[in-house]
Amino acid sequence: MRRRKFLGTVTTAVGLSTVSLPRVGSDIEQHENTALEAHEKTIQNVTHDQTTPDTTKESLPSLDRFVVEGRQLDDLEAVSHWSGDVTPADERSFTGSQSLKVQSSTGKAIAVGDFSDDPLDLQGNDLSLAYYPDLPDAQPSVYLELFAPDRANRLQLKGTYDGHVSMDWHRLDIAPHKTFGEPDLSRVERVRFIINADEIRVWIDDLRAHTSPDTGKVILRFDDGSLRHYTDYFPLLSEYGYPAIAGVVINGVGNDSQMSIEQLQEMEASGWEILSHTMDHDAITKLSADELRADLEASAEWLTEHGFGHSTEYFITPYNNYDGDSLDVLDEHIDLAFTGGGPTNAALTSPLTVPAVNPEKEETQTLRAIDLAAEHRQLIVLMFHGINTDRLEAILAHIQSKGDQLDVITASQLHETLVQLHGL
């Protein structure tokens, strides 16, 4: 197995996934007045949880290299500063000897870390954490709130999932979602996790800060190889001078309603990057390891043969579905794989599961996500299949309005950004 070219190594592993949408807005706001009082319970004298979890699967060994060390904020070895729906857990850890177990059957779980004695300076930083869900059929979104310095002035971040959830220990690259008041991120006195689900049992560990890039990054992603991508979208992006990435179903190239090799080559010559979306648009979770390996090898051969060889190490995952086994195989061939789930940050401690926002569902939320990416120097991948050209132009104009706060980049440029960002 060849080594990846751009990310560092620690001793445990990564991945990413989920399916359910979070409850946001008023639901969380109504909870604000009583959350801390109801959920902040001291754990200084709590004994270690004795529940024996399934330890037959832990982390994904082939993905060690994708964890960028960054700056560790909390290794959860000492947990007296944590309160809420939590217990220390020495039966499972990502690093060190223990993690923090978060568990609730009330529909919401909260864990609060008190850093008031030594406030965190998180200006210019992205955040990631290790996360182990023990209820794989109920993967909620995770909110992380930075009290900077108090509840009235806080930044709410969100981590979302897509795909299948047989992931074990993985990392969550969590991105800004909403601002309250005027938070001063140079003085974060509390960190609060909020998880919404009917029943919750997860472990968290290894909270880290990573240096943000100088500007926000946008990737325009077009899936499935539709002829419309050439006839309608390619000319529009050309007017703005924006490149994109296109995931093509290779055995469909040249068929009715699909782009031809010549059209793809024209797009590639203008700055687009042509990526495999598998040979036949198969869900990679449905393929055996040998079948997926053969598909990736055949895809790389086809891309190279037709002049797209510099894109063979990047991949767009069909249906956004993946699991631990399929990521192990991707790891043998791929540097970046694009999936779904929502916004992300530029740390990308899990670059085989790069999340995306779907602009075809909600234009207002898409524009807001672009604003947040510009303001907080985040990465946003916009995933298109088919969209009204007027709506697409409105999105492109909004990106353009951000000026030098946002760079529109490709997969290889994201790769280069990670090399520079992490000094590797």
KOLKEKE-153194 format. One record per residue (C-alpha): residue number from 1; x, y, z; residue in one letter. Coordinates in nm, 2 decimals. Layout:
// residues N
   n     xx     yy     zz res
 NUM      X      Y      Z   A
...
//
This chain:
// residues 424
   n     xx     yy     zz res
   1   0.00   0.00   0.00   M
   2   0.15   0.33  -0.10   R
   3   0.17   0.62   0.14   R
   4  -0.03   0.94   0.10   R
   5   0.16   1.24  -0.01   K
   6   0.01   1.52   0.21   F
   7  -0.11   1.44   0.56   L
   8   0.06   1.35   0.88   G
   9   0.04   1.04   1.09   T
  10  -0.07   0.96   1.44   V
  11  -0.15   0.62   1.59   T
  12  -0.52   0.59   1.53   T
  13  -0.76   0.62   1.24   A
  14  -1.03   0.82   1.07   V
  15  -1.34   0.82   0.85   G
  16  -1.68   1.00   0.84   L
  17  -2.05   0.94   0.77   S
  18  -2.43   1.00   0.87   T
  19  -2.78   1.04   0.74   V
  20  -3.01   1.23   0.97   S
  21  -3.07   1.60   0.96   L
  22  -3.03   1.81   1.28   P
  23  -3.30   2.00   1.47   R
  24  -3.18   2.36   1.45   V
  25  -3.30   2.71   1.51   G
  26  -3.58   2.75   1.77   S
  27  -3.55   2.40   1.90   D
  28  -3.20   2.47   2.03   I
  29  -3.28   2.83   2.13   E
  30  -3.57   2.71   2.35   Q
  31  -3.33   2.48   2.51   H
  32  -3.08   2.75   2.59   E
  33  -3.23   2.88   2.91   N
  34  -3.24   2.55   3.09   T
  35  -2.97   2.35   2.91   A
  36  -2.68   2.42   3.15   L
  37  -2.88   2.39   3.46   E
  38  -3.05   2.06   3.35   A
  39  -2.75   1.89   3.20   H
  40  -2.44   2.02   3.37   E
  41  -2.38   1.75   3.64   K
  42  -2.04   1.72   3.80   T
  43  -1.85   1.40   3.72   I
  44  -1.55   1.45   3.95   Q
  45  -1.66   1.15   4.16   N
  46  -1.82   0.93   3.89   V
  47  -1.66   0.59   3.85   T
  48  -1.57   0.47   3.50   H
  49  -1.87   0.34   3.30   D
  50  -1.87  -0.04   3.32   Q
  51  -2.07  -0.10   3.00   T
  52  -1.88  -0.33   2.78   T
  53  -1.90  -0.21   2.42   P
  54  -1.84  -0.41   2.10   D
  55  -1.47  -0.37   2.05   T
  56  -1.44  -0.61   1.76   T
  57  -1.41  -0.31   1.53   K
  58  -1.23   0.00   1.63   E
  59  -1.06   0.25   1.40   S
  60  -0.96   0.22   1.04   L
  61  -0.60   0.11   1.03   P
  62  -0.52   0.22   0.68   S
  63  -0.63   0.57   0.74   L
  64  -0.37   0.66   1.01   D
  65  -0.19   0.90   0.79   R
  66  -0.48   1.13   0.74   F
  67  -0.48   1.27   1.09   V
  68  -0.30   1.60   1.09   V
  69  -0.17   1.66   1.44   E
  70  -0.25   2.03   1.47   G
  71  -0.27   2.16   1.83   R
  72  -0.44   1.93   2.08   Q
  73  -0.69   2.12   2.30   L
  74  -0.80   1.83   2.51   D
  75  -0.70   1.47   2.52   D
  76  -0.98   1.38   2.77   L
  77  -0.73   1.21   3.01   E
  78  -0.85   1.45   3.28   A
  79  -1.23   1.51   3.27   V
  80  -1.31   1.70   3.59   S
  81  -1.37   2.01   3.38   H
  82  -1.65   1.83   3.18   W
  83  -2.01   1.81   3.29   S
  84  -2.34   1.71   3.14   G
  85  -2.46   1.38   3.00   D
  86  -2.11   1.23   3.03   V
  87  -1.90   0.98   3.20   T
  88  -1.53   0.91   3.16   P
  89  -1.47   0.59   2.97   A
  90  -1.15   0.38   2.98   D
  91  -1.29   0.10   2.77   E
  92  -1.25   0.29   2.45   R
  93  -1.02   0.57   2.34   S
  94  -0.88   0.73   2.03   F
  95  -0.56   0.85   2.19   T
  96  -0.44   0.79   2.54   G
  97  -0.62   0.58   2.80   S
  98  -0.97   0.71   2.80   Q
  99  -1.24   0.91   2.62   S
 100  -1.56   1.09   2.72   L
 101  -1.88   0.89   2.68   K
 102  -2.19   1.10   2.60   V
 103  -2.52   0.92   2.65   Q
 104  -2.89   1.01   2.68   S
 105  -3.23   0.87   2.60   S
 106  -3.42   1.20   2.63   T
 107  -3.38   1.32   2.27   G
 108  -3.08   1.55   2.35   K
 109  -2.74   1.51   2.50   A
 110  -2.51   1.79   2.62   I
 111  -2.14   1.78   2.72   A
 112  -1.98   2.10   2.85   V
 113  -1.61   2.16   2.89   G
 114  -1.51   2.45   3.12   D
 115  -1.19   2.62   3.01   F
 116  -1.25   2.94   3.21   S
 117  -0.93   2.89   3.41   D
 118  -0.72   2.89   3.09   D
 119  -0.93   3.02   2.80   P
 120  -0.87   2.87   2.45   L
 121  -0.74   3.10   2.18   D
 122  -0.91   2.97   1.86   L
 123  -0.87   3.27   1.63   Q
 124  -0.77   3.16   1.28   G
 125  -0.83   2.79   1.37   N
 126  -1.04   2.50   1.24   D
 127  -1.15   2.23   1.48   L
 128  -1.17   1.85   1.46   S
 129  -1.25   1.58   1.71   L
 130  -1.25   1.20   1.72   A
 131  -1.59   1.05   1.74   Y
 132  -1.72   0.69   1.79   Y
 133  -2.09   0.62   1.75   P
 134  -2.22   0.31   1.92   D
 135  -2.57   0.34   1.76   L
 136  -2.49   0.31   1.39   P
 137  -2.86   0.33   1.28   D
 138  -2.90   0.67   1.45   A
 139  -2.63   0.91   1.34   Q
 140  -2.72   1.26   1.45   P
 141  -2.55   1.58   1.35   S
 142  -2.32   1.72   1.62   V
 143  -2.32   2.09   1.73   Y
 144  -2.02   2.24   1.90   L
 145  -2.06   2.58   2.06   E
 146  -1.77   2.81   2.16   L
 147  -1.86   3.04   2.44   F
 148  -1.64   3.33   2.36   A
 149  -1.64   3.43   2.64   P
 150  -2.01   3.36   2.74   D
 151  -2.34   3.22   2.62   R
 152  -2.45   3.55   2.47   A
 153  -2.14   3.56   2.25   N
 154  -2.08   3.23   2.10   R
 155  -2.00   3.06   1.77   L
 156  -2.20   2.74   1.69   Q
 157  -2.03   2.48   1.47   L
 158  -2.18   2.18   1.31   K
 159  -2.06   1.84   1.19   G
 160  -2.27   1.63   0.96   T
 161  -2.25   1.29   0.80   Y
 162  -2.36   1.11   0.50   D
 163  -2.32   0.75   0.37   G
 164  -2.32   0.44   0.57   H
 165  -2.22   0.44   0.93   V
 166  -2.00   0.13   0.99   S
 167  -1.72   0.37   1.08   M
 168  -1.60   0.30   1.43   D
 169  -1.35   0.57   1.54   W
 170  -1.33   0.85   1.29   H
 171  -1.28   1.22   1.28   R
 172  -1.53   1.51   1.24   L
 173  -1.41   1.83   1.07   D
 174  -1.66   2.07   1.22   I
 175  -1.75   2.40   1.05   A
 176  -1.91   2.73   1.16   P
 177  -2.29   2.72   1.14   H
 178  -2.43   3.02   1.33   K
 179  -2.31   3.32   1.53   T
 180  -2.47   3.46   1.85   F
 181  -2.37   3.81   1.96   G
 182  -2.01   3.91   1.90   E
 183  -1.79   3.61   2.00   P
 184  -1.42   3.68   2.07   D
 185  -1.25   3.36   1.96   L
 186  -0.93   3.46   2.13   S
 187  -1.11   3.39   2.46   R
 188  -1.32   3.07   2.46   V
 189  -1.42   2.98   2.81   E
 190  -1.65   2.69   2.75   R
 191  -1.70   2.43   2.48   V
 192  -2.04   2.27   2.45   R
 193  -2.15   1.97   2.25   F
 194  -2.52   1.93   2.16   I
 195  -2.63   1.60   2.00   I
 196  -3.00   1.55   1.90   N
 197  -3.14   1.20   1.86   A
 198  -3.40   0.98   2.02   D
 199  -3.12   0.78   2.18   E
 200  -2.76   0.88   2.20   I
 201  -2.45   0.68   2.29   R
 202  -2.12   0.81   2.15   V
 203  -1.76   0.86   2.26   W
 204  -1.56   1.18   2.19   I
 205  -1.19   1.23   2.22   D
 206  -0.89   1.43   2.10   D
 207  -1.02   1.78   2.03   L
 208  -0.78   1.96   1.81   R
 209  -0.72   2.30   1.65   A
 210  -0.58   2.34   1.30   H
 211  -0.45   2.66   1.13   T
 212  -0.71   2.79   0.88   S
 213  -0.60   2.88   0.53   P
 214  -0.56   3.25   0.43   D
 215  -0.88   3.25   0.24   T
 216  -1.20   3.04   0.21   G
 217  -1.21   2.78  -0.06   K
 218  -1.49   2.67  -0.29   V
 219  -1.51   2.36  -0.51   I
 220  -1.78   2.34  -0.77   L
 221  -1.86   1.97  -0.82   R
 222  -2.08   1.82  -1.10   F
 223  -2.18   1.46  -1.07   D
 224  -2.28   1.19  -1.32   D
 225  -2.15   1.33  -1.65   G
 226  -2.48   1.48  -1.78   S
 227  -2.46   1.65  -2.12   L
 228  -2.61   1.96  -1.95   R
 229  -2.29   2.00  -1.76   H
 230  -2.13   2.08  -2.10   Y
 231  -2.41   2.26  -2.28   T
 232  -2.55   2.47  -1.99   D
 233  -2.31   2.49  -1.70   Y
 234  -1.96   2.49  -1.86   F
 235  -2.03   2.81  -2.07   P
 236  -2.17   2.98  -1.76   L
 237  -1.87   2.89  -1.54   L
 238  -1.64   3.00  -1.82   S
 239  -1.80   3.35  -1.81   E
 240  -1.69   3.38  -1.45   Y
 241  -1.35   3.22  -1.51   G
 242  -1.43   2.94  -1.26   Y
 243  -1.30   2.58  -1.29   P
 244  -1.49   2.28  -1.15   A
 245  -1.46   1.91  -1.10   I
 246  -1.67   1.66  -1.29   A
 247  -1.74   1.31  -1.17   G
 248  -1.81   1.09  -1.47   V
 249  -1.96   0.74  -1.49   V
 250  -1.70   0.61  -1.72   I
 251  -1.90   0.34  -1.90   N
 252  -2.17   0.61  -1.97   G
 253  -1.93   0.86  -2.14   V
 254  -2.06   0.93  -2.50   G
 255  -2.40   0.77  -2.44   N
 256  -2.73   0.96  -2.50   D
 257  -2.76   1.26  -2.26   S
 258  -2.40   1.21  -2.15   Q
 259  -2.09   1.41  -2.23   M
 260  -1.85   1.28  -2.49   S
 261  -1.48   1.22  -2.45   I
 262  -1.41   1.53  -2.67   E
 263  -1.64   1.75  -2.46   Q
 264  -1.47   1.63  -2.14   L
 265  -1.13   1.70  -2.30   Q
 266  -1.24   2.05  -2.39   E
 267  -1.35   2.12  -2.04   M
 268  -1.03   1.97  -1.90   E
 269  -0.82   2.20  -2.13   A
 270  -1.01   2.50  -1.98   S
 271  -0.92   2.41  -1.62   G
 272  -1.18   2.16  -1.51   W
 273  -1.07   1.83  -1.36   E
 274  -1.24   1.50  -1.47   I
 275  -1.27   1.25  -1.19   L
 276  -1.40   0.89  -1.17   S
 277  -1.75   0.84  -1.04   H
 278  -1.69   0.46  -1.08   T
 279  -1.73   0.27  -1.40   M
 280  -2.10   0.21  -1.37   D
 281  -2.22   0.43  -1.08   H
 282  -2.22   0.14  -0.83   D
 283  -2.25   0.21  -0.46   A
 284  -1.90   0.13  -0.33   I
 285  -2.05  -0.02  -0.01   T
 286  -2.22  -0.29  -0.23   K
 287  -1.89  -0.39  -0.40   L
 288  -1.65  -0.64  -0.26   S
 289  -1.30  -0.52  -0.18   A
 290  -1.17  -0.69  -0.50   D
 291  -1.46  -0.55  -0.71   E
 292  -1.39  -0.20  -0.58   L
 293  -1.02  -0.23  -0.63   R
 294  -1.07  -0.35  -0.99   A
 295  -1.31  -0.06  -1.05   D
 296  -1.06   0.20  -0.93   L
 297  -0.79   0.05  -1.14   E
 298  -1.00   0.04  -1.45   A
 299  -1.11   0.40  -1.39   S
 300  -0.75   0.52  -1.35   A
 301  -0.65   0.34  -1.67   E
 302  -0.94   0.50  -1.87   W
 303  -0.87   0.85  -1.73   L
 304  -0.50   0.82  -1.82   T
 305  -0.57   0.69  -2.16   E
 306  -0.79   0.99  -2.25   H
 307  -0.57   1.26  -2.11   G
 308  -0.71   1.30  -1.75   F
 309  -0.42   1.12  -1.58   G
 310  -0.35   1.39  -1.33   H
 311  -0.70   1.33  -1.18   S
 312  -0.66   0.96  -1.11   T
 313  -0.60   1.01  -0.73   E
 314  -0.93   1.20  -0.68   Y
 315  -1.27   1.04  -0.67   F
 316  -1.64   1.13  -0.63   I
 317  -1.83   0.86  -0.43   T
 318  -2.16   0.75  -0.58   P
 319  -2.47   0.82  -0.37   Y
 320  -2.23   0.96  -0.11   N
 321  -2.23   0.62   0.06   N
 322  -1.92   0.46   0.21   Y
 323  -1.81   0.26   0.51   D
 324  -1.50   0.14   0.68   G
 325  -1.43  -0.14   0.44   D
 326  -1.47   0.07   0.13   S
 327  -1.26   0.35   0.27   L
 328  -0.98   0.09   0.33   D
 329  -0.98   0.01  -0.04   V
 330  -1.01   0.38  -0.15   L
 331  -0.70   0.44   0.07   D
 332  -0.49   0.22  -0.16   E
 333  -0.56   0.44  -0.46   H
 334  -0.71   0.78  -0.37   I
 335  -0.59   1.10  -0.21   D
 336  -0.92   1.28  -0.19   L
 337  -1.27   1.14  -0.21   A
 338  -1.58   1.37  -0.23   F
 339  -1.90   1.27  -0.05   T
 340  -2.20   1.45   0.10   G
 341  -2.33   1.57   0.43   G
 342  -2.28   1.94   0.46   G
 343  -2.01   2.20   0.51   P
 344  -1.66   2.13   0.64   T
 345  -1.35   2.31   0.74   N
 346  -1.01   2.31   0.56   A
 347  -0.83   2.09   0.81   A
 348  -0.97   1.78   0.64   L
 349  -0.85   1.53   0.89   T
 350  -1.07   1.29   0.70   S
 351  -1.00   1.36   0.33   P
 352  -1.15   1.04   0.19   L
 353  -1.49   1.17   0.30   T
 354  -1.48   1.54   0.19   V
 355  -1.84   1.66   0.26   P
 356  -2.05   1.87   0.02   A
 357  -2.35   2.10   0.03   V
 358  -2.64   2.04  -0.21   N
 359  -2.74   2.38  -0.36   P
 360  -3.03   2.22  -0.54   E
 361  -3.23   2.18  -0.22   K
 362  -3.22   2.52  -0.06   E
 363  -3.07   2.83  -0.22   E
 364  -3.09   3.06   0.08   T
 365  -2.90   2.81   0.30   Q
 366  -2.64   2.77   0.02   T
 367  -2.58   3.14   0.00   L
 368  -2.55   3.15   0.38   R
 369  -2.30   2.86   0.38   A
 370  -2.09   3.05   0.12   I
 371  -2.10   3.36   0.35   D
 372  -1.97   3.14   0.64   L
 373  -1.70   2.99   0.43   A
 374  -1.57   3.34   0.33   A
 375  -1.60   3.48   0.68   E
 376  -1.43   3.19   0.86   H
 377  -1.19   3.08   0.59   R
 378  -1.36   2.74   0.55   Q
 379  -1.39   2.49   0.27   L
 380  -1.72   2.45   0.09   I
 381  -1.79   2.19  -0.18   V
 382  -2.11   2.26  -0.38   L
 383  -2.25   1.95  -0.54   M
 384  -2.46   1.98  -0.85   F
 385  -2.65   1.72  -1.06   H
 386  -2.90   1.93  -1.24   G
 387  -3.00   2.29  -1.15   I
 388  -3.18   2.58  -1.31   N
 389  -2.91   2.80  -1.48   T
 390  -3.06   3.11  -1.33   D
 391  -3.01   2.96  -0.98   R
 392  -2.66   2.85  -1.07   L
 393  -2.57   3.20  -1.19   E
 394  -2.71   3.35  -0.87   A
 395  -2.47   3.12  -0.67   I
 396  -2.18   3.21  -0.90   L
 397  -2.25   3.58  -0.86   A
 398  -2.27   3.54  -0.48   H
 399  -1.93   3.37  -0.48   I
 400  -1.79   3.64  -0.70   Q
 401  -1.92   3.91  -0.46   S
 402  -1.69   3.77  -0.19   K
 403  -1.39   3.90  -0.39   G
 404  -1.06   3.78  -0.25   D
 405  -1.23   3.62   0.06   Q
 406  -1.30   3.31  -0.15   L
 407  -1.09   3.11  -0.40   D
 408  -1.27   2.87  -0.65   V
 409  -1.04   2.57  -0.67   I
 410  -1.02   2.22  -0.80   T
 411  -0.93   1.88  -0.64   A
 412  -0.56   1.91  -0.72   S
 413  -0.55   2.27  -0.59   Q
 414  -0.72   2.15  -0.26   L
 415  -0.45   1.88  -0.25   H
 416  -0.18   2.15  -0.28   E
 417  -0.35   2.37  -0.02   T
 418  -0.33   2.09   0.23   L
 419   0.04   2.04   0.16   V
 420   0.10   2.41   0.22   Q
 421  -0.14   2.43   0.52   L
 422   0.02   2.15   0.71   H
 423   0.38   2.21   0.60   G
 424   0.42   1.86   0.46   L
//
